[in-house]
Amino acid sequence: MNKKQSPLLESIKKTPFFDVFSEEEKWRFVEKGGRLFKRYEQKGLTIFSEGDIGDSMFVVLSGAINITKLITPNNQEKNVALSKPKHTTIAKMEAGSIFGEVAMLSGQTRTTYAMTDTPLVVVMEINQEILYSFNLAIQRKFDKQLISTLIGRLNTINKKFANLKEENSKNITTILKMRAKYEES
């Protein structure tokens, strides 16, 4: 397959994660072929499950993925759950997103589920072995993009935490005022 006719190369070109890579470097990913790219042709398929060994990360090239946690409703009697656990979506990863990187970097098991959310999903799955098979320049760019993504996520979490903290503070103040009014009457 030549570069001009490769739909995978076109998908990589549209993915912000690969913006810092040259055309030739992007083509190197395509040349890895079947080892790197996975196609899911049904909504609701599990890509990985909580507890799985996490030795790879994924880049969404097309479609969407739901990152979920299995939650058991809090209606238990004598330690027996009355309702079945349900998947709760905690993040939606669309084309250009990466996921699974924490488990790949840490060697820990997966802490969430990743499930297809569209009828067609194409992902690039990269593990350490594949990453180290590229030249040093590609490895460095990949690492830089990965670090940049993690920093962005940490900043987002910090903002959400600060907003929650402020909201909780306001709620406590409101409750204390209501309590004081109640005690006055």
MOBEL-V639006 format. One record per backbone hydrogen bond with DSSP energy under -0.5 kcal/mol. NH is the residue of the N-H (numbers start at 0). CO is the residue of the C=O. If there is no record, write none. Layout:
((NH,CO) (NH,CO))
This chain:
((4,1) (5,2) (6,4) (9,5) (10,6) (11,7) (12,8) (13,9) (14,11) (15,13) (17,14) (18,15) (20,17) (25,21) (26,22) (27,23) (28,24) (28,25) (29,25) (30,26) (31,27) (31,28) (32,29) (34,31) (35,32) (36,32) (37,122) (39,120) (43,115) (44,41) (46,44) (46,113) (47,113) (50,109) (51,48) (53,107) (54,52) (56,125) (57,98) (58,123) (59,96) (60,58) (60,121) (61,121) (64,92) (65,114) (66,64) (66,90) (67,65) (67,112) (68,87) (70,68) (70,85) (72,70) (74,72) (76,79) (79,76) (80,78) (81,74) (85,70) (87,68) (88,86) (89,66) (90,66) (92,64) (92,90) (93,91) (94,62) (95,59) (96,93) (98,57) (103,99) (104,100) (105,101) (106,102) (109,51) (112,67) (113,47) (114,65) (115,44) (116,63) (117,63) (120,39) (121,61) (122,37) (123,58) (124,35) (124,122) (125,56) (125,123) (127,54) (130,126) (131,127) (132,128) (132,129) (133,130) (138,134) (139,135) (140,136) (141,137) (142,138) (143,139) (144,140) (145,141) (146,142) (147,143) (148,144) (149,145) (150,146) (151,147) (152,148) (153,149) (154,150) (155,151) (156,152) (157,153) (158,154) (159,155) (160,156) (161,157) (162,158) (163,159) (164,160) (165,161) (166,162) (167,163) (168,164) (169,165) (170,166) (171,167) (172,168) (173,169) (174,170) (175,171) (176,172) (177,173) (178,174) (179,175) (180,176) (181,177) (182,178) (183,179) (184,180))
